[in-house]
Amino acid sequence: MQTGFLIIIILFIAFFFYIFIPAIGAFIVRDKWRKFRKRLVEISFYPLIDYSDLTTWKEGIPGNFRFFGNLEAIQGENRIWLNNGSMSIAVDLQDVSLYLIPAQTPYTGYTESYPYEFEKTLPSQEPVSVRWKQIFSLPQGTNIFVAGSLFMEKGSSIFRSSPGNSLLVVIYDGIKKELLKRSIWYGRQKNEYWNQFTLTSLITGFLILLFCTYVFLEIITIRIPAIISLSLSLLPVTLLLPPGVPLFFVYRLFWKKARLLRAERDLLLLPLRYFPGNSVHLNNQTKILTKLPDQSAYVMIKNTPSTSASYIPVEGNVKIRASSINSRYNMKQNGCFLFGKYIKRDNGEYITEPVDPMAELVQIPGNPKLLAKECSKKAKLYAFFSGFCILFEVLLNLFLLIFILQFFIR
């Protein structure tokens, strides 16, 4: 009875420090980046601030806007000035977190021989979130995107967080038309299990289990709990040792694939955000019009062999957003979907690239709604397989450790 109770305590300690606490951190990290991506999509509906807005703006009344600018100056502890070439706007960064998007682009540039928008890989870098008070300096000219409440104070415009509407500030490299797509693509941690709590929790669990082993051997002199306690204390280190190490690399491969599919899912759904009730429209209509924040027309066109009459000329380079899901088969069954700015002239209809940097001229082979659903389904499947692999490795190496240690602990 005493042995069984001690084993339960040991297992609880291992579970608490090796699984529970890192898992809590994983949920916190995943939720943080999920909110970041969701917030970016939400603010993409804000209008871009224009100089004419500032001349008619009323003192003290906030409005929601977006602004792409370059760092012009830092004033005091919490205020910066941004300039976009035509006007300057202040930003109050007190208690604001800044998001830093890596410089490497996640997709290749468009060429006639390679029109696909991004490669089927994810970057090794991760995005970074840091409080403004932790940033000591920024070089002049840094690209900064800000969105939120804009106030007019003493004749000057200033972005500031307001109740229920905190500022979103992103430091990025490259062109502004890539910002939203890159943020959606990059905005996720490589492995949520490894977070700010994991290392401390693993070390604490290791030390506690090692102390339990000492107590069981030197004070209580009870053998089986000592063997289990020592085996569990060494388990995090032995994950990279045979015979279970191949399963560790399989686990990483499956986890990376699940992360890739979730990123593809989010990008496939991105142009659909402008079309309310798009799941109905996609199935029943071939051309749907909506309005962008600048009030220009935005169109979604479904082209299939049976609806070739709906073809409209396109001005500009169309990027193709393919998926690792079989897009060719999906396109054959569900058509090809084109998104872009809709223009009606005297000589006919045209589709071109939107002026809004967060809207796109993009073509998706297949139904984006169905492709995204399939990506989500397969991502869950790969995540399950990765979890199974790491669990099987833990059990395998744990069994081997117990088997070996029983010859040394008597």
N, C-alpha and C positions, 0 to 999 in steps of 0.2 A: 504493500500500500504506500509506504514512504517513497519507494523507488519510483512508482508510477506518478506520484504527486510531483516529485522533483523533475521528472522528465517533462511533465506538462508545463511547469514553470520555465524550464529551459526553452521549450518550443515557443512559449509565449514571448519570452525575451527576444529570441531570434526573429519571430514574426514582427514584433513591435518595432525593432530597430532596423531590420533588414528590408522589411516590406511596407509596414503601415506608414511610418514617418516619411520615407521617400515617396510613397504613393500619394500622401497628402500634398507634398511639394509638387508632384507631377500634375495633380489636378489644378493647383494654383497657377503653375506655369502655363499649362494648356489653356486655362480660362483667360489668363492675361493676354496671350497672343490671339486667342479667338476674339476677345473684345476689341483688340487693336484692329484686326481685319474687319470686323463688323462696323467699327467706328469709321474706318476709311470709306467703306461703302456708303454709310449714312451721309457723311459730309460731302460725298461726290455729288449730292443733290443740291448743295449750297451754291448760290451764284458766285462767280468770280467777281471780286471787288473791282470797280471801275472808277476812274476819276470823277465821272459825272455823279456817281453815288455819294461821293464825299461832299460835293458842293450843295447837295440837297438834304444832307443828313441832319437830323435834329439832335440837339445837345442832350446827352445822357440817355438816349433811347437805343438799346442794343439791337443789332441785326446779325444774322448768321451769314458769314461769308467765307470764301477761300482766297488764299493769296500765295502766289509763287514769287519768291524774291531772293535777293542776295544780301548777305550780311553787310550792312553799311557801317554800323557803329554799335558799341556797347555803352550804355549810359547807366551809371550807378551799378547797383548790385543785381537788379532783376529786370532791367529794361534793355531791349535791343531794338535797333532800327533796321528795317528791310527796305530794299529798293528794287523795283522791277523795270527800271529804265524810264518810267513815266511818272512815278510817284513814290513817296516814302511813307511807311506806316510803322508805328511803334508796336512792340509786343511786350506785355508784362508776363514774365516767366516765373513769378513767385509761386513756389510749390507746384511747378509744372514739370512733368517728365518729358524728356526728349527722346525720340526714337532715331537710332542711327541705322540706316540701311546700307549694307555692304556695297562696295563699288562694282564688284564683278556683276556683269549682266547675266541673267539666267537663260537667255535665249540668243540665238544667232541673229544677225541682221538680215533683213530681207534681201534676197537676190533672186534673179529669175531661175537659176538652177537649184536654189534652196529657199523656197518661199515659207517654210515652216517657222513659226514665230519663236519657239523655244525648243531646246534640246531635251531629251528624255533623261535628264540628270538633275539632281539638286546640288546647290553649291555647298561647299564645306563650311563656309562662314555662317554665322548666325546673326540675326539682328540683335541690337543692344538697346536696352532701355535704361536711361540714367537721369537722375534728378538734376535740374539746372544748377543747384548749389554745388554739385560735384564736378561741374565743368569749370575749369580755371580760365580757359581762353579758347577763342575760335578765330581762325584766319579770316580776314576781310575777303568778301566775295563768296563765302560758303553758301551753297544752295540750301535754302530752308523753305519748307512748305508749312503754312500755318492755317488752321481752320477753327472757327468758333465764333464767339460773340465779339462783334466790333462796336466800340463805343466812340462817341465824339465828345472830347473833353477840351474845353478852352481852344476850340478851333483846330485841334489835332485829333487824328483818328488813332485808336489804340485797340489792339486785340487783348482781351482779358477773359479769364475764366469767369463764368457766371453760375449761379446755382443750377445744378442739373445739366450743365453744359461746359465741361472742362475743355480747355484748349487742347488741340492735337497739333503737335509740332514734330516735324520729321526733317532730319538732316540727310541729304541724299547726294549722290554723285550721278552725273549723266544728264540726259534731257528730261524735262518735266513730263512729257507724254508717257514715259516709262514708269513713272513713280508708282501709280496705283497698281499696275500689273506686277512690278517688282516687289512691292510691299506685300501683296497677296501671296506671291510665290515664295518670298523669303520669310514672311512673318510667321514662323513656327520653329520651335526648338528641335534640334536633331534627335534628341532622346530626352523626353520629359522626366524619366526616372532619375537622370543625373541632374540634380537641381541644387539650390543653395542649402538644402537640408541633408542631402545624401551623404556627403563625406563625413560630416560631424556625426550623423546617425550611425554610419557603418563603424566608425572608430569607437564610438560609445558602446555599441553592441559587442564589438570585438573585446573591449576591455572588461565589460561586465561578464561575458561568457568565460573569459580567461580567468577572472577572479573566482567565478563559480567552480571552474575546474580545480583551482587551487584549494578551495574550501572542501570540495568532495574528496580530494586525494589526501590532503594533509590533516583535515579536522574530522570529517565524518567517515573517511576511508570507505567510500562506497564507489564501486567500480563503473557500473553501467552509466549512471548519470554523468560521471566524469568523462567517459569516452564520447558521449553524445555532445556534451557541452564543448569539449575541445574541438570536435569535428565541426560543429556549427560556427565556432569562433574563427576557424581557418577557412571556412567556405568561400567568402568573397575573394580570397587570394587564389584558391584552387580552381576558380572558374576558367582561368586561362591555362590550366594544366590538363594533360590527357587523363582519362579517355574522353572527357566531355568537351574539350576545346573545339572540335569541329562543329558541335551543336551551337556553340557560342557565335561562331561566324555565320552559321545558317540563320540564327536568331537576328543578327545584325542585318543580314541581307533582306530577310522578310520585313523587318521593321522599317528599313529604308524604302522598300517598295511600297509599304502602306503609307508612309509619309509622302512619297511621290504622288500616289493616287489621290490623296486628300488635297494636295496642291493643285493637281489637274482638275479635280472636281470644282474647286473654288474659282479657277480661271474660266472653266467652261460656263459657269453660271453668271459670270461677271456682266456680260452685255445684256443678259435677260432682266437685270434689275430695273430697267426703265419701262418694262412692260408688265403692268399689273395683270394678274390672272393669266400669265403666259402659258401655263400648262394647257389651258383650253384653246387659246389662240394658235398654239403650235400645231394642234391636231386638226383644226377646222378651217384655217385661213392660210393664204399664201403670202399676203403682204399686210403688215401691221405698222401703223404710224403712231408715234408718240412725240412728246416734247422733251428737249434737253433743258437744263437750268437756264441757258441763254435764250430759250424759247425757239430755237431752231428745230426743224423736224428731224426725227431720228426714225429709221425704218428697220424692220426685220423682215427679210424675204426668205421664203422657203422655195427652193428650186428642186424639182424632181423631173425625170424624163417626161412625165405626163403633164407638167406645168411649165413647159419651156416658154410659153407665151408670156410668162411673168418676168422674163429677163429684162433687166434695166442696165444700161451702160454704167460702168464704174470709172471714175476719174481718180487716178492715184494708185499706189501700190497696196494691194490687199494682202494682209498677213493671214496665214492659215494657222488656225489653232487646232492642231491635231491632238489626239490622245493616244496613250499606250493601249487603250481599249481598241478593238478592231474597228477603226473609223470607216474603212472602205466598205465593210459589210453594213455598218450602220447607215452610211450614206445611201447605199443601194436600196435599203429598206425604207428609210425615213427622210431622204432628201438631203440637201446641203443648205445651210442657213448662213445668210449674209446680213451683216449689221453695218450701218453707216449713216451719214448725214444725207437726208433726202432733199433734193432740189428739183423744183418744177419750173422749166423754162418754156419759152415760146416754141422751141424746137423739140421739146420732149422732156422726159424724166431722167434724172441722173442721181448717182450715189457717189459721195466723195467723203474725204476724211473730215470729221468734225473739228471745229475750232477748239472746243473744250478739251483740255489736255487729258481729262479723265474719261472721255468717251472714245470709242474706237471704230476704225474701219477694219473689220475682221470677218473672216469666213471660217465656219466650223463644218467639217465634213461629218454629216450625221446630225441627229437630233441632240442638241446640247443638254436638254433636260434628261433624256434617257441615258446619254453618255455619263453625265454627272452621277446619276443614280447608280449606274453600273460601277463607276469608279468608287463610290462610297461603299457599295456592297463588297467589292474586292478588297478595298482597304481594310475593312473589318475582318475579312477572311485572313489576309496576310498578318494582321495584328494578332489574331487568334493563334495562327501557326507560330509566330515569333514567341508568343507567351508560352505555348506548348513546348517549344524547343528549349527555352531557358529553364522551364520547370523540370523537364526531363533531364537536362544537364545537371541541375542542382541535385536532384535525387540520385543520379548516377554517381556523381563525385562524392556526395555525402555517404552513400553506401560503401564506396571504396575507402573513404577516410575511416569510417567506423571499422571496416574489415581490417585495415592496416594497424590502426591504433590499439586494437584489442590484443595484439601480440606484444605491445610495449607497455601497456598499462595493466598491471596485474594486482 
